[in-house]
Every structure is written in structure tokens, then in C-alpha cells.
Amino acid sequence: MNTYLKLEYTNSCDLGEIPYSVIDDLVFVIYLDADVSETFEEYEEEGEENGYKEFTPTFRRTTKKYKIKTDLLPEHLIDALQRMKLHDTITLTFNTGQVETINHVTIETDYPFDDRYAKAVITFDIGEKVVVGKCC
């Protein structure tokens, strides 16, 4: 049994050939030798300004975010991760076997040596982890 994270998405449009794991013609799978390294919370406040240009928050949305940091990945895997962001249905299988649909995926890349290998930081949230509460 492997201990890799597994990212899976369905290709609903023609993106051309992609040189990595393909199941059927439409399901793409990316295995990363990584783990979810960090969790953090992101806050967003909504409200309105009063007549004195002071912001009065009415509620706060808290989203639990997750972060994956990879080691060096070849260019075709970076391309696969970037294409993954174009799709609405992305599932992540954790090393524990737990499967979740992930949302709001962002991918930051760093090319430390040349343009053929990069490190990636993947940030996402899981839909049910949003808490909305009255504020102040």
C-alpha cells in the first residue's frame, strides 16, 4: 500500500494530451509523495461603513484551510496540478484513506534551480468546514 496523497479530477473538456496517470479517458490521478503539512483558518468579515468611514462588521466567515508542500516535481506534474484547478470536482485521498472533495485550490510554484523542476504549495479548503457567525 502506498502512502502517497492522491488527487483525482474529471476532465470535462478537451485539454489535449496530458502525460501522467489516466484512468479511462476522463479521470486524471496525481500521486504526490507529500502530506498535508499545515492547517490554518482564514477569516473574512462583511459589513458596512458608517457615515464616518468606519467599518462596522456584521458577520465573520471562518474557513479552515489546508496546505500541502511538495519537494521538487517535474514540469509535467506541475502542469497537471495547474490544469487541475480548472475543474469543479477535485477529490483528495489522504494518507489515512479518508477521501474528501476539495475547493478553492491555489497552487504556488517555486523554481529554485531551473524551469524543469519546481516545488509546489497547494492550498485548499474542504466545503463543510465553513463557520459563519455574528460579529461584534
Buried (B, 14 or more C-beta within 10 A) or exposed (E): EEEBBBBBBEBEEEEEEBEBEEEEEEEBBBBBEBEBEEEEEEEEEEEEEEEEEEEEEEEBBEBBBBBBBBEBBEBEBBBBBEBBBEBEEBBBBEBEEEEBEBBEBEBEBEEEEEEEBBBBBBBBBBEEBBEEEEBE
